[in-house]
Amino acid sequence: MSKNKDKKPVVLQVLPEMNQGGVEIGTIEIASALQEKGITNYVASAGGRLEYNLERLKVKHFTLPLKTKNPFKMWLNYRRLVKIIKENGINIVHARSRAPAWSAYWAAKKTGAHFVTTFHGTYGLGPKGIKKIYNRVMTYGELVIAVSNHIKQHILKNYKCDEKKIRMIHRCVNMEKFDVNKMTAERMIKLIEEFHLPEDKPIILLIGRLTRWKGQMLMIEALSKLKDKDYFCVFVGDDQGRDYYTKELKDAIAANGLDGRFAFIRHVTDVPAMMMVSDVVVSASLEPEAFGRIAAEGEAMGRIVIASNIGGSLENIKDGETGRLFESGNADALAEALEWALSLSTEEREKIGEAAIEYVKQNFTKQIMCDKTIAVYEELINMD
């Protein structure tokens, strides 16, 4: 039996900022789970609009300029983190992004705290792999969390990282939020009226910021091939100033004679309701998603999900059972998958929807992710 069986983790999560995003949401989910178990924990970042979630959880937040890549400021962050670690008895530092990970790594080494990282994505390698030097800090953890098997394989292929220290923990779906049984007609009606969505046509939904690799243009090309199908397609996502791409998309819609069949919505607060009023949820990414949260959330809502056959989608969709995979970047393949989805009978839709919900419950819940992450912290403590 370990001499540390009674020793508890005291965790500091370190990330660039606390604005909307998968890293931030994951940080809050872990902070909440640690609080529930009575495990002292802290968060350090440059701050942001999601800080209030930590305040509600009574998790102390340290505001530092951790988004910076300026070497001098990163050194100052290291000094500040050393002080925070010492003053609060922190024994585990969990870094979730590269720039703050460097400061956190130095601080952990200085104080003797354990260092763990989460590899959230396929970071760019740069010309001739030069950025590997900068990225490599994410493999310096005593244990390294990969958010999918796709990311694990990326780490092993591109970095000299011992496979034995990688822990694969899928990202999750918040089943309290994405719960079909909690959906109300009022929420759905409010959304339909707010965005003037048709009630007499199947709705196809693609959620993702308006950027080329998310596949909006591919979706337009695929739908232009479905001459005999009735549908209405909704793009949810901000172009973040890329007005030229939004114009390209609208021009392509007009050029294909599809005016009146698309809607552009910058932001939706009630994503579960948006999915529920939709018949098909599509992830058409041209590049691999690290996990593919939107596809998994669509499954959790019992929708028919179609996704590119790359990245995390290969892990969170069982092709033909909980959704449908199509050849990435192939408009004909996407069109075929969309035709399949729009042609399903009510009974077939219900069968696939039920299987999808069950698959998410068995594999991708917040509870599963949090339990596995806390187990990593406990594993680190027992290394002493």
C-alpha positions as CSV (number, residue, x, y, z in Angstrom):
1,M,0.0,0.0,0.0
2,S,1.4,3.4,-0.9
3,K,2.6,5.6,1.9
4,N,0.7,8.5,0.1
5,K,-2.7,6.8,0.4
6,D,-4.0,9.7,2.6
7,K,-2.3,12.5,0.6
8,K,-4.7,14.5,-1.5
9,P,-3.9,16.4,-4.7
10,V,-3.9,20.2,-4.6
11,V,-4.3,21.1,-8.2
12,L,-3.5,24.3,-10.2
13,Q,-4.9,24.3,-13.8
14,V,-3.1,26.7,-16.1
15,L,-4.4,28.0,-19.4
16,P,-4.2,31.1,-21.6
17,E,-7.6,32.7,-20.8
18,M,-11.1,32.0,-19.6
19,N,-13.2,32.9,-22.6
20,Q,-15.4,30.5,-24.6
21,G,-13.8,27.4,-25.9
22,G,-13.2,23.7,-25.3
23,V,-10.1,24.2,-23.1
24,E,-12.0,26.6,-20.9
25,I,-15.1,24.4,-20.6
26,G,-12.9,21.4,-19.8
27,T,-11.1,23.4,-17.1
28,I,-14.4,24.4,-15.5
29,E,-15.7,20.8,-15.6
30,I,-12.6,19.5,-13.8
31,A,-12.7,22.3,-11.3
32,S,-16.3,21.4,-10.5
33,A,-15.6,17.7,-10.1
34,L,-12.6,18.5,-7.8
35,Q,-14.8,20.7,-5.7
36,E,-17.5,18.0,-5.4
37,K,-14.8,15.6,-4.1
38,G,-13.5,18.1,-1.6
39,I,-10.1,18.4,-3.5
40,T,-8.6,21.9,-3.2
41,N,-8.0,23.4,-6.7
42,Y,-7.1,26.6,-8.4
43,V,-7.0,28.1,-11.9
44,A,-4.5,30.6,-13.4
45,S,-5.2,32.4,-16.6
46,A,-5.4,35.9,-18.1
47,G,-9.1,35.9,-17.2
48,G,-12.2,36.2,-19.3
49,R,-16.0,36.0,-19.3
50,L,-16.1,32.4,-18.0
51,E,-14.3,33.4,-14.7
52,Y,-17.8,33.8,-13.1
53,N,-18.2,30.0,-13.4
54,L,-15.2,29.6,-11.1
55,E,-16.6,32.2,-8.7
56,R,-19.8,30.2,-8.5
57,L,-17.8,27.1,-7.7
58,K,-15.7,29.0,-5.1
59,V,-12.6,28.1,-7.0
60,K,-9.9,30.8,-6.7
61,H,-8.6,32.3,-9.9
62,F,-5.2,33.9,-10.3
63,T,-5.1,36.5,-13.1
64,L,-1.7,36.4,-14.9
65,P,-0.9,37.3,-18.5
66,L,-0.6,33.6,-19.5
67,K,-1.7,34.2,-23.0
68,T,1.6,35.9,-23.8
69,K,4.3,34.4,-25.9
70,N,6.8,37.1,-25.0
71,P,9.8,35.3,-23.4
72,F,10.4,38.0,-20.7
73,K,6.7,38.0,-19.7
74,M,6.7,34.1,-19.7
75,W,9.7,34.3,-17.3
76,L,7.7,36.7,-15.1
77,N,4.8,34.3,-15.2
78,Y,7.1,31.5,-14.1
79,R,8.2,33.6,-11.1
80,R,4.6,34.4,-10.1
81,L,3.5,30.8,-10.5
82,V,6.3,29.7,-8.2
83,K,4.9,32.1,-5.5
84,I,1.4,30.8,-6.0
85,I,2.4,27.1,-5.8
86,K,4.4,27.7,-2.6
87,E,1.8,29.8,-0.9
88,N,-1.1,27.5,-1.6
89,G,0.6,24.1,-1.1
90,I,-0.1,23.1,-4.7
91,N,1.4,19.7,-5.6
92,I,0.0,19.2,-9.1
93,V,0.3,21.7,-12.0
94,H,-1.9,20.9,-15.0
95,A,-1.0,22.8,-18.1
96,R,-3.6,23.0,-21.0
97,S,-1.8,25.1,-23.6
98,R,1.7,25.7,-24.9
99,A,2.6,29.3,-23.9
100,P,1.5,28.9,-20.3
101,A,2.8,25.4,-20.2
102,W,6.4,26.7,-20.5
103,S,6.0,28.9,-17.4
104,A,4.1,26.2,-15.6
105,Y,6.8,23.6,-16.4
106,W,9.6,25.8,-15.0
107,A,7.5,26.6,-11.9
108,A,6.8,22.9,-11.3
109,K,10.4,22.0,-11.6
110,K,11.4,24.8,-9.2
111,T,8.9,23.9,-6.5
112,G,8.9,20.1,-6.9
113,A,5.2,20.0,-7.9
114,H,4.1,17.3,-10.3
115,F,3.6,18.5,-13.8
116,V,0.8,17.1,-16.1
117,T,-0.3,18.3,-19.5
118,T,-3.4,17.9,-21.7
119,F,-2.7,17.7,-25.5
120,H,-5.9,19.3,-26.8
121,G,-5.1,19.5,-30.5
122,T,-2.8,18.9,-33.5
123,Y,-0.6,21.9,-33.1
124,G,1.0,23.2,-36.3
125,L,4.5,22.0,-36.8
126,G,5.7,24.9,-39.0
127,P,8.3,24.8,-41.8
128,K,10.5,21.8,-41.6
129,G,8.9,21.0,-38.2
130,I,10.6,24.0,-36.5
131,K,7.6,24.6,-34.2
132,K,8.0,21.1,-32.6
133,I,10.6,22.8,-30.3
134,Y,7.9,25.1,-29.0
135,N,5.1,22.5,-29.0
136,R,7.2,19.8,-27.2
137,V,6.6,21.3,-23.8
138,M,3.2,19.6,-24.0
139,T,5.0,16.2,-23.8
140,Y,7.1,17.2,-20.8
141,G,4.4,16.2,-18.3
142,E,5.1,13.3,-16.1
143,L,1.8,12.1,-17.5
144,V,0.4,13.4,-20.7
145,I,-3.4,13.4,-21.4
146,A,-4.5,13.0,-25.0
147,V,-8.1,14.0,-25.7
148,S,-8.6,11.2,-28.3
149,N,-6.7,8.3,-29.9
150,H,-6.2,10.5,-32.9
151,I,-4.3,13.0,-30.7
152,K,-2.4,10.1,-29.1
153,Q,-1.2,8.9,-32.4
154,H,-0.3,12.5,-33.4
155,I,1.9,12.8,-30.3
156,L,3.6,9.4,-31.0
157,K,4.3,10.2,-34.6
158,N,5.7,13.7,-34.1
159,Y,7.3,13.8,-30.7
160,K,9.7,11.6,-28.8
161,C,7.2,10.8,-26.1
162,D,7.1,7.6,-24.1
163,E,3.8,5.9,-24.9
164,K,3.7,4.5,-21.3
165,K,3.1,8.0,-19.9
166,I,0.2,8.9,-22.2
167,R,-3.3,8.7,-20.8
168,M,-6.1,8.8,-23.3
169,I,-9.1,10.6,-21.9
170,H,-11.8,11.6,-24.4
171,R,-13.4,15.0,-24.1
172,C,-17.0,14.9,-23.1
173,V,-20.6,15.9,-23.6
174,N,-22.4,17.6,-20.7
175,M,-25.4,15.2,-20.5
176,E,-27.1,17.6,-18.0
177,K,-27.3,20.1,-20.8
178,F,-27.6,17.8,-23.8
179,D,-30.5,15.8,-22.5
180,V,-33.5,15.1,-24.8
181,N,-35.7,14.5,-21.8
182,K,-35.1,18.0,-20.5
183,M,-36.0,19.7,-23.8
184,T,-39.2,21.7,-23.9
185,A,-41.5,22.7,-26.7
186,E,-41.2,26.3,-25.5
187,R,-37.4,26.4,-26.0
188,M,-37.7,25.0,-29.5
189,I,-40.6,27.3,-30.5
190,K,-38.6,30.3,-29.1
191,L,-35.6,29.4,-31.3
192,I,-37.7,28.7,-34.4
193,E,-39.4,32.1,-34.1
194,E,-36.2,34.0,-33.2
195,F,-34.4,32.8,-36.3
196,H,-37.4,32.4,-38.6
197,L,-36.7,28.7,-39.3
198,P,-39.2,26.8,-41.5
199,E,-41.3,24.1,-39.8
200,D,-42.3,22.3,-43.0
201,K,-38.7,21.3,-44.2
202,P,-36.0,19.1,-42.8
203,I,-33.3,21.2,-41.2
204,I,-29.6,20.4,-41.8
205,L,-27.3,22.0,-39.2
206,L,-23.6,22.8,-39.3
207,I,-22.1,24.4,-36.2
208,G,-18.6,25.9,-36.4
209,R,-16.9,29.2,-36.9
210,L,-17.0,30.4,-40.5
211,T,-13.6,29.3,-41.7
212,R,-12.7,27.2,-44.7
213,W,-11.5,24.1,-42.9
214,K,-14.9,23.7,-41.2
215,G,-16.4,22.7,-44.5
216,Q,-19.3,25.1,-45.2
217,M,-18.3,25.4,-48.8
218,L,-18.2,21.6,-49.1
219,M,-21.7,21.5,-47.6
220,I,-23.0,24.0,-50.3
221,E,-21.5,21.9,-53.1
222,A,-22.9,18.7,-51.7
223,L,-26.4,20.1,-51.2
224,S,-26.4,21.5,-54.8
225,K,-26.3,17.9,-55.9
226,L,-29.6,17.0,-54.1
227,K,-31.9,18.4,-56.7
228,D,-35.0,16.4,-55.7
229,K,-34.7,16.8,-51.9
230,D,-36.4,19.5,-49.8
231,Y,-34.3,20.9,-47.0
232,F,-33.2,24.1,-45.2
233,C,-29.5,24.4,-44.1
234,V,-28.4,26.5,-41.1
235,F,-24.8,27.6,-40.6
236,V,-24.2,28.6,-37.0
237,G,-20.9,30.4,-36.3
238,D,-19.2,33.7,-36.4
239,D,-16.8,34.6,-39.3
240,Q,-14.6,36.5,-36.8
241,G,-14.0,39.3,-39.3
242,R,-13.5,37.0,-42.3
243,D,-16.2,38.8,-44.3
244,Y,-14.7,37.7,-47.5
245,Y,-15.4,34.0,-46.7
246,T,-19.0,34.8,-45.7
247,K,-19.4,36.6,-49.1
248,E,-17.9,33.6,-50.9
249,L,-20.4,31.3,-49.3
250,K,-23.3,33.5,-50.1
251,D,-22.1,33.9,-53.7
252,A,-21.8,30.1,-54.0
253,I,-25.4,29.7,-52.7
254,A,-26.7,32.1,-55.3
255,A,-24.6,30.6,-58.1
256,N,-26.1,27.2,-57.4
257,G,-29.6,28.5,-57.4
258,L,-30.0,27.8,-53.7
259,D,-31.2,31.2,-52.5
260,G,-33.8,30.9,-49.7
261,R,-32.5,27.5,-48.5
262,F,-29.8,28.7,-46.2
263,A,-29.5,30.7,-43.0
264,F,-26.5,32.2,-41.3
265,I,-26.6,32.6,-37.6
266,R,-23.6,34.1,-35.7
267,H,-24.4,32.7,-32.3
268,V,-26.9,30.4,-30.6
269,T,-27.2,30.4,-26.8
270,D,-29.4,27.3,-26.6
271,V,-27.4,24.8,-28.7
272,P,-29.4,21.7,-27.5
273,A,-32.6,23.3,-28.7
274,M,-31.0,24.2,-32.0
275,M,-30.0,20.6,-32.5
276,M,-33.4,19.4,-31.4
277,V,-35.2,21.4,-34.1
278,S,-32.7,20.1,-36.7
279,D,-33.1,16.7,-38.4
280,V,-29.4,16.3,-39.4
281,V,-26.3,17.6,-37.7
282,V,-23.2,17.7,-39.9
283,S,-19.5,18.0,-39.1
284,A,-17.9,18.6,-42.5
285,S,-14.4,19.4,-41.3
286,L,-11.6,19.2,-44.0
287,E,-9.0,18.8,-41.3
288,P,-9.2,16.4,-38.3
289,E,-11.1,17.5,-35.3
290,A,-9.2,16.6,-32.1
291,F,-12.3,15.1,-30.6
292,G,-15.4,16.4,-32.5
293,R,-17.6,17.7,-29.7
294,I,-20.4,19.0,-32.0
295,A,-20.9,15.5,-33.5
296,A,-21.0,13.9,-30.1
297,E,-23.4,16.5,-28.8
298,G,-25.6,15.8,-31.8
299,E,-25.6,12.1,-31.0
300,A,-26.5,13.0,-27.4
301,M,-29.6,14.8,-28.6
302,G,-30.6,11.8,-30.7
303,R,-30.1,13.5,-34.1
304,I,-28.8,11.9,-37.3
305,V,-25.1,12.9,-37.3
306,I,-22.9,13.0,-40.4
307,A,-19.2,13.6,-40.1
308,S,-15.9,13.5,-42.0
309,N,-14.1,10.2,-41.6
310,I,-11.0,11.8,-40.0
311,G,-9.8,12.7,-36.5
312,G,-11.9,12.3,-33.5
313,S,-15.1,11.5,-35.4
314,L,-13.7,8.0,-36.1
315,E,-14.0,7.5,-32.4
316,N,-17.2,9.1,-31.4
317,I,-19.4,7.8,-34.3
318,K,-20.1,4.2,-35.0
319,D,-20.6,4.3,-38.8
320,G,-24.1,3.1,-39.8
321,E,-25.2,2.6,-36.1
322,T,-25.0,6.0,-34.4
323,G,-24.5,8.1,-37.4
324,R,-22.7,8.2,-40.8
325,L,-19.1,8.9,-41.8
326,F,-18.2,10.2,-45.3
327,E,-15.0,10.6,-47.1
328,S,-13.4,13.9,-45.9
329,G,-13.5,16.7,-48.5
330,N,-15.6,14.7,-51.0
331,A,-18.7,16.5,-51.9
332,D,-20.2,13.5,-53.7
333,A,-19.7,11.4,-50.6
334,L,-21.3,14.1,-48.4
335,A,-24.2,14.4,-50.8
336,E,-24.8,10.6,-50.6
337,A,-24.7,10.7,-46.8
338,L,-27.2,13.6,-46.7
339,E,-29.5,11.8,-49.1
340,W,-29.3,8.8,-46.9
341,A,-30.2,10.8,-43.8
342,L,-33.1,12.7,-45.4
343,S,-34.5,9.4,-46.8
344,L,-34.7,7.6,-43.4
345,S,-38.0,6.5,-42.1
346,T,-39.3,7.6,-38.7
347,E,-38.5,4.2,-37.3
348,E,-35.0,4.2,-38.7
349,R,-34.3,7.7,-37.3
350,E,-35.5,6.7,-33.9
351,K,-33.4,3.5,-33.8
352,I,-30.2,5.4,-34.8
353,G,-31.1,8.2,-32.4
354,E,-31.5,5.8,-29.4
355,A,-28.2,4.0,-30.3
356,A,-26.4,7.4,-30.5
357,I,-27.7,8.6,-27.1
358,E,-26.7,5.3,-25.5
359,Y,-23.2,5.3,-27.1
360,V,-22.5,8.8,-25.7
361,K,-23.8,7.8,-22.2
362,Q,-21.4,4.8,-22.2
363,N,-18.3,6.6,-23.5
364,F,-18.3,10.4,-23.5
365,T,-20.0,11.8,-20.3
366,K,-18.6,14.5,-18.1
367,Q,-18.5,12.0,-15.2
368,I,-16.3,9.6,-17.2
369,M,-13.9,12.4,-18.2
370,C,-13.6,13.9,-14.8
371,D,-13.2,10.5,-13.0
372,K,-10.4,9.5,-15.4
373,T,-8.6,12.9,-14.9
374,I,-8.8,12.8,-11.1
375,A,-7.4,9.2,-11.4
376,V,-4.4,10.8,-13.2
377,Y,-3.9,13.3,-10.4
378,E,-4.0,10.4,-7.9
379,E,-1.5,8.4,-9.9
380,L,0.8,11.4,-9.8
381,I,0.5,11.8,-6.0
382,N,1.3,8.1,-5.6
383,M,4.6,8.6,-7.6
384,D,6.2,10.3,-4.6
